[in-house]
């Protein structure tokens, strides 16, 4: 009787946010239970239309001409930047639009003045996603820097005590992500920042899986550089990354990757760096995605004003409850009411692998990620052959979660 009351109450509270009609994929597939938002978030129709309208009526890149269409392109970029700066509670000049997380990370590492700062070591958390982890490893190889891997605790979070023992006066940059891929564990970035800054090192934080999904802005975490996808939590079009950098760093930092409008003048073998944020935006900007992103921020801001964070908390608690009811299911990490990513295996992974489970789910019109989810160092320490990752966003519902749990229960009863 208690269980029935809990389910009914949750259903009433959560389903007040019924927004599936805002996403075109549900027009094509109305019964889809989409649980891969931590890899690719669905983009609202309004943002898709804005992107399409830009390509149909403007096309011109920002900062590449004085004619009307080029000016419109530039205005679109700056409007998006200022709109997002309000959302992020920061100065617009601290925000730059990037091609990808790996190129953003590489550009900063290459451009940091290691010799002047008398540093030669980078520390990477074991829990970092490959886009950060491998790009730093490669940059360290080229720059001949020492690399230390900060170990993790049983729940996947970085070990603060061991990190403290690794950071020293040779450390230049430390990379620790906020919310982890695969299992959704949240690192205590303020505590990490305190350790890193005690040795005047720089903290780089990937907030891809938390930005837009938590109440507070990540610029208040204490990190020096924040990088994230515009797609995952923020519902922007894929193919756009964003960097926020602390003003006291950006004024003196020269990015390692330059070109296009990131330089203001080139003569012979000499070049002059543009002012921020232009200096961080090398090459052609993905203006179509930026146009759509600005619409996504308006859409997301409206959802948050209507209780999206509370909606996600209800979904999270219900997801945890239903997954824990399934016999033979191993749930990783320590899910809380802020968790939007859940990682698990069903039965013995050596007998029924995570990809097999994902294929069974797909047969029931449930989309879930499986494998090492682009976080090899982290996931292999938890489940060597990978796991099933299900992740939620505002368009998910109790009905979706019940469908997932019921199919997983059927798999468990019939195959394990």
C-alpha positions as CSV (number, residue, x, y, z in Angstrom):
1,X,0.0,0.0,0.0
2,X,2.9,2.4,0.8
3,X,4.6,1.6,-2.4
4,X,1.4,2.3,-4.4
5,X,1.0,5.7,-2.7
6,X,4.6,6.6,-3.4
7,X,4.3,5.7,-7.1
8,X,1.0,7.7,-7.5
9,X,2.4,10.8,-5.8
10,X,5.6,10.7,-7.8
11,X,3.6,10.2,-11.0
12,X,1.4,13.3,-10.2
13,X,4.4,15.5,-9.3
14,X,6.7,14.5,-12.1
15,X,4.3,14.5,-15.0
16,X,3.5,18.1,-14.5
17,X,6.4,18.7,-16.9
18,X,5.0,17.2,-20.1
19,X,7.3,18.6,-22.9
20,X,7.8,15.7,-25.3
21,X,5.8,17.5,-28.0
22,X,8.6,20.1,-28.0
23,X,11.0,17.6,-29.5
24,X,10.7,16.3,-33.0
25,X,11.9,12.8,-32.4
26,X,8.8,12.1,-30.4
27,X,6.7,13.0,-33.4
28,X,8.5,10.3,-35.3
29,X,8.6,7.8,-32.4
30,X,6.1,8.7,-29.7
31,X,6.7,5.6,-27.5
32,X,10.5,6.1,-27.4
33,X,12.1,6.0,-23.9
34,X,15.2,8.0,-24.5
35,X,17.9,7.5,-21.8
36,X,21.1,8.7,-23.5
37,X,21.0,12.4,-22.7
38,X,24.5,12.3,-21.1
39,X,25.9,11.5,-24.5
40,X,23.6,13.4,-26.8
41,X,20.7,15.5,-25.5
42,X,17.6,16.0,-27.6
43,X,17.3,19.4,-29.1
44,X,14.0,21.3,-28.9
45,X,12.2,22.1,-32.2
46,X,12.6,25.8,-31.5
47,X,16.4,25.5,-31.6
48,X,16.3,23.3,-34.6
49,X,14.2,25.9,-36.4
50,X,16.6,28.7,-35.4
51,X,19.6,26.7,-36.8
52,X,17.7,26.0,-40.0
53,X,16.6,29.6,-40.4
54,X,20.2,30.8,-40.0
55,X,21.4,28.4,-42.7
56,X,18.5,29.5,-45.0
57,X,18.7,33.3,-44.5
58,X,22.1,34.3,-43.1
59,X,24.8,31.6,-43.6
60,X,27.7,34.2,-43.2
61,X,30.3,33.5,-40.5
62,X,30.9,36.0,-37.7
63,X,33.7,38.5,-38.0
64,X,34.3,37.8,-41.7
65,X,33.0,40.8,-43.5
66,X,31.4,44.2,-43.4
67,X,28.3,43.4,-45.6
68,X,24.9,43.0,-44.0
69,X,24.8,39.2,-43.7
70,X,28.2,39.0,-42.1
71,X,27.2,41.7,-39.6
72,X,24.0,39.7,-38.8
73,X,26.2,36.6,-38.2
74,X,28.4,38.5,-35.8
75,X,25.4,40.0,-34.0
76,X,24.0,36.5,-33.6
77,X,27.2,35.3,-31.9
78,X,27.4,38.2,-29.5
79,X,23.7,38.0,-28.6
80,X,24.2,34.3,-27.8
81,X,27.3,35.1,-25.7
82,X,25.6,37.8,-23.7
83,X,22.4,35.8,-23.2
84,X,24.5,32.8,-21.9
85,X,26.6,35.1,-19.7
86,X,23.4,36.0,-17.8
87,X,22.5,32.3,-17.5
88,X,25.9,31.5,-16.2
89,X,26.1,34.6,-14.0
90,X,29.4,35.8,-15.4
91,X,31.0,38.4,-17.7
92,X,30.4,37.8,-21.4
93,X,34.1,38.2,-22.2
94,X,34.9,35.1,-20.1
95,X,32.9,32.9,-22.5
96,X,34.3,31.6,-25.8
97,X,32.7,29.2,-28.3
98,X,34.9,26.2,-29.2
99,X,35.0,23.4,-31.7
100,X,35.3,20.5,-29.2
101,X,36.4,19.7,-25.7
102,X,39.7,18.0,-26.8
103,X,40.8,21.0,-28.9
104,X,39.8,23.4,-26.1
105,X,41.9,21.5,-23.5
106,X,44.9,21.1,-25.9
107,X,44.9,24.8,-26.7
108,X,45.0,25.8,-23.1
109,X,47.7,23.3,-22.2
110,X,49.9,24.2,-25.1
111,X,49.5,27.9,-24.5
112,X,50.2,27.9,-20.7
113,X,53.6,29.3,-20.0
114,X,55.2,26.4,-18.3
115,X,58.7,27.8,-18.5
116,X,57.8,31.2,-17.0
117,X,55.7,29.6,-14.3
118,X,58.5,27.1,-13.5
119,X,56.1,24.1,-13.6
120,X,56.5,20.7,-15.4
121,X,53.7,18.5,-14.1
122,X,50.0,17.9,-14.9
123,X,47.6,15.9,-12.7
124,X,44.6,14.2,-14.2
125,X,41.8,12.5,-12.2
126,X,41.4,8.9,-13.0
127,X,37.7,9.6,-13.5
128,X,38.1,12.0,-16.5
129,X,36.3,11.4,-19.8
130,X,38.6,10.6,-22.7
131,X,38.1,14.0,-24.3
132,X,40.0,15.5,-21.4
133,X,42.1,12.6,-20.3
134,X,43.7,11.7,-23.6
135,X,44.1,15.2,-24.9
136,X,46.1,16.1,-21.8
137,X,48.2,12.9,-22.1
138,X,49.1,13.8,-25.7
139,X,49.9,17.4,-24.9
140,X,52.1,16.3,-22.0
141,X,54.0,13.9,-24.4
142,X,54.7,16.8,-26.8
143,X,55.6,19.3,-24.1
144,X,57.7,16.7,-22.1
145,X,55.7,17.2,-19.0
146,X,55.3,14.7,-16.1
147,X,51.8,13.3,-15.6
148,X,50.3,12.0,-12.4
149,X,46.9,10.2,-12.3
150,X,44.9,11.1,-9.2
151,X,43.2,7.8,-7.9
152,X,39.5,7.6,-7.1
153,X,37.5,6.3,-4.2
154,X,35.1,3.4,-4.4
155,X,32.2,5.6,-5.5
156,X,34.3,7.0,-8.4
157,X,35.0,10.4,-6.8
158,X,38.6,11.6,-6.8
159,X,40.5,10.8,-3.6
160,X,41.0,14.2,-1.9
161,X,43.7,12.9,0.4
162,X,45.7,11.3,-2.4
163,X,45.2,14.4,-4.6
164,X,46.6,16.5,-1.8
165,X,49.7,14.3,-1.7
166,X,50.2,14.7,-5.5
167,X,49.8,18.4,-5.9
168,X,53.1,20.3,-5.3
169,X,55.0,23.3,-6.5
170,X,55.9,21.5,-9.8
171,X,52.2,21.2,-10.6
172,X,50.9,23.5,-13.3
173,X,47.4,22.2,-14.2
174,X,45.0,19.8,-12.4
175,X,42.0,18.3,-14.3
176,X,39.1,17.1,-12.2
177,X,35.6,16.8,-13.7
178,X,32.4,17.7,-11.9
179,X,29.9,15.0,-12.6
180,X,31.3,11.7,-13.8
181,X,30.3,9.8,-17.0
182,X,28.9,6.4,-16.6
183,X,27.9,6.5,-12.9
184,X,26.9,10.2,-12.2
185,X,29.0,10.6,-9.1
186,X,29.7,14.3,-8.2
187,X,33.2,15.5,-7.2
188,X,33.5,18.1,-4.5
189,X,35.1,20.7,-6.8
190,X,35.3,23.4,-4.1
191,X,37.5,21.1,-1.9
192,X,39.5,20.1,-5.0
193,X,40.0,23.8,-5.8
194,X,41.3,24.5,-2.3
195,X,44.0,21.8,-2.6
196,X,45.0,22.9,-6.1
197,X,45.2,26.6,-5.3
198,X,47.2,26.0,-2.2
199,X,50.1,25.4,-4.6
200,X,49.1,28.2,-7.1
201,X,48.2,25.6,-9.7
202,X,45.3,25.9,-12.2
203,X,42.1,23.8,-11.9
204,X,40.4,22.7,-15.1
205,X,36.9,21.3,-14.7
206,X,34.7,19.5,-17.3
207,X,31.1,20.4,-16.3
208,X,29.5,18.8,-19.3
209,X,27.3,16.5,-17.3
210,X,26.2,19.0,-14.7
211,X,25.7,22.4,-16.3
212,X,22.1,23.3,-16.7
213,X,21.0,20.3,-14.6
214,X,21.9,21.6,-11.2
215,X,20.6,24.7,-9.4
216,X,23.9,26.7,-9.1
217,X,26.1,28.0,-11.8
218,X,29.4,26.1,-12.2
219,X,31.4,29.4,-12.3
220,X,31.0,29.5,-8.5
221,X,32.7,26.1,-7.9
222,X,36.2,27.6,-7.6
223,X,37.7,26.2,-10.9
224,X,39.9,28.4,-13.1
225,X,38.7,27.0,-16.4
226,X,35.4,25.3,-17.1
227,X,34.7,23.5,-20.3
228,X,31.5,21.7,-21.4
229,X,29.5,20.6,-24.4
230,X,26.7,23.0,-25.4
231,X,24.5,20.0,-26.2
232,X,24.3,17.7,-23.1
233,X,22.7,19.6,-20.2
234,X,22.0,22.8,-22.2
235,X,20.0,21.2,-25.0
236,X,22.0,23.1,-27.7
237,X,22.8,21.6,-31.2
238,X,25.6,19.1,-31.2
239,X,29.1,20.1,-32.4
240,X,29.6,23.1,-30.1
241,X,31.8,23.3,-27.0
242,X,32.1,26.3,-24.6
243,X,34.9,27.5,-22.4
244,X,34.7,29.8,-19.4
245,X,37.9,31.1,-18.0
246,X,38.6,33.2,-14.9
247,X,39.3,36.8,-15.9
248,X,42.6,36.9,-14.0
249,X,43.9,34.1,-16.3
250,X,42.4,35.1,-19.6
251,X,44.1,38.6,-19.6
252,X,47.6,37.1,-19.9
253,X,47.0,33.7,-21.4
254,X,47.9,33.2,-25.1
255,X,46.1,30.1,-26.5
256,X,48.2,27.3,-28.0
257,X,45.9,27.2,-31.1
258,X,45.5,30.4,-33.0
259,X,44.3,31.5,-36.4
260,X,41.4,33.3,-38.1
261,X,40.0,36.0,-35.9
262,X,42.0,35.0,-32.8
263,X,44.7,37.3,-34.1
264,X,44.2,41.0,-34.9
265,X,47.2,41.6,-37.1
266,X,49.8,39.5,-39.0
267,X,53.0,41.0,-40.6
268,X,55.8,38.8,-41.8
269,X,56.6,36.4,-39.0
270,X,54.9,38.5,-36.3
271,X,51.3,38.4,-35.2
272,X,49.2,40.2,-32.6
273,X,46.7,38.5,-30.4
274,X,43.1,39.6,-30.4
275,X,41.4,40.6,-27.2
276,X,39.3,38.1,-25.3
277,X,37.1,36.4,-26.0
278,X,38.1,36.6,-29.7
279,X,41.6,35.3,-29.0
280,X,40.1,31.9,-27.8
281,X,38.0,31.5,-30.9
282,X,40.3,30.3,-33.6
283,X,39.2,29.4,-37.1
284,X,35.6,29.3,-38.3
285,X,32.9,29.5,-35.6
286,X,30.0,27.1,-35.7
287,X,27.5,30.0,-36.0
288,X,24.5,27.8,-37.0
289,X,24.9,25.9,-33.8
290,X,25.5,29.1,-31.8
291,X,22.3,30.5,-33.2
292,X,20.4,27.4,-32.1
293,X,22.2,27.4,-28.8
294,X,20.9,30.9,-27.9
295,X,17.3,29.6,-28.5
296,X,18.1,26.5,-26.3
297,X,19.2,28.8,-23.4
298,X,15.9,30.6,-23.6
299,X,14.0,27.3,-23.7
300,X,16.0,25.9,-20.8
301,X,15.6,29.1,-18.7
302,X,11.9,28.8,-19.1
303,X,11.9,25.1,-18.0
304,X,14.0,25.9,-14.9
305,X,11.5,28.7,-14.0
306,X,8.7,26.0,-14.2
307,X,10.4,23.6,-11.8
308,X,12.8,21.5,-13.9
309,X,15.3,21.0,-11.2
310,X,12.6,19.6,-8.8
311,X,11.2,17.5,-11.7
312,X,14.7,16.0,-12.3
313,X,15.0,15.2,-8.5
314,X,11.7,13.3,-8.5
315,X,12.8,11.4,-11.6
316,X,16.2,10.6,-10.1
317,X,14.7,9.3,-6.8
318,X,12.2,7.2,-8.7
319,X,14.9,5.8,-11.0
320,X,17.0,4.8,-8.1
321,X,14.1,3.1,-6.4
322,X,13.0,1.1,-9.4
323,X,16.6,0.0,-10.3
324,X,17.2,-1.1,-6.8
325,X,14.1,-3.3,-7.0
326,X,15.5,-5.4,-9.8
327,X,17.0,-8.8,-8.9
328,X,20.6,-9.2,-10.1
329,X,21.1,-5.5,-10.9
330,X,24.3,-3.9,-9.7
331,X,24.0,-0.1,-9.4
332,X,27.3,1.7,-9.3
333,X,28.2,5.0,-7.6
334,X,26.1,6.7,-4.9
335,X,23.0,8.2,-6.6
336,X,21.4,11.1,-4.9
337,X,18.4,13.3,-5.9
338,X,20.8,15.3,-8.1
339,X,21.9,12.3,-10.1
340,X,20.9,12.3,-13.7
341,X,23.3,9.5,-14.8
342,X,22.9,5.9,-13.6
343,X,25.4,3.1,-14.3
344,X,24.6,-0.6,-13.8
345,X,25.1,-4.1,-14.9
346,X,22.5,-6.9,-14.9
347,X,23.6,-10.4,-13.7
348,X,27.1,-11.6,-14.4
349,X,28.6,-9.3,-17.2
350,X,30.8,-12.2,-18.4
351,X,27.6,-14.2,-19.2
352,X,25.3,-11.4,-20.5
353,X,27.3,-8.4,-21.5
354,X,26.2,-4.8,-21.2
355,X,25.9,-4.4,-25.0
356,X,23.5,-7.4,-25.1
357,X,21.3,-5.8,-22.4
358,X,21.3,-2.5,-24.4
359,X,20.2,-4.4,-27.6
360,X,17.4,-6.1,-25.6
361,X,16.3,-2.6,-24.4
362,X,16.5,-1.3,-27.9
363,X,14.1,-4.0,-29.1
364,X,11.6,-2.5,-26.6
365,X,12.2,1.0,-27.9
366,X,14.5,2.1,-25.0
367,X,17.6,4.0,-25.9
368,X,20.5,3.4,-23.5
369,X,24.3,3.7,-23.8
370,X,26.5,0.7,-23.1
371,X,30.2,-0.1,-22.9
372,X,33.1,2.1,-21.5
373,X,31.1,5.3,-22.4
374,X,34.3,7.2,-23.5
375,X,35.7,7.1,-19.9
376,X,37.9,4.0,-20.1
377,X,40.1,4.8,-17.1
378,X,37.1,5.2,-14.8
379,X,34.8,2.5,-16.1
380,X,37.4,-0.2,-16.4
381,X,38.2,0.3,-12.7
382,X,34.5,-0.4,-11.9
383,X,33.4,-2.9,-14.5
384,X,36.1,-4.1,-16.8
385,X,33.8,-5.0,-19.7
386,X,31.7,-1.8,-19.4
387,X,28.3,-1.0,-18.1
388,X,24.9,0.2,-19.1
389,X,24.4,4.0,-18.7
390,X,21.0,5.5,-18.5
391,X,20.7,9.3,-18.2
392,X,17.7,11.5,-17.8
393,X,16.7,15.0,-18.8
394,X,13.5,17.2,-18.5
395,X,11.6,15.3,-21.3
396,X,11.8,12.0,-19.4
397,X,8.8,10.8,-17.3
398,X,7.8,8.2,-14.7
399,X,6.3,6.2,-17.6
400,X,9.7,6.0,-19.3
401,X,11.3,4.8,-16.1
402,X,8.6,2.2,-15.4
403,X,9.0,0.9,-19.0
404,X,12.8,0.6,-18.5
405,X,12.5,-1.1,-15.1
406,X,9.8,-3.5,-16.4
407,X,11.9,-4.6,-19.3
408,X,15.0,-5.0,-17.2
409,X,13.0,-7.1,-14.8
410,X,11.8,-9.3,-17.7
411,X,15.4,-9.7,-18.9
412,X,16.5,-10.6,-15.3
413,X,13.8,-13.2,-14.9
414,X,14.1,-14.8,-18.3
415,X,17.8,-14.7,-19.1
416,X,19.7,-14.7,-15.8
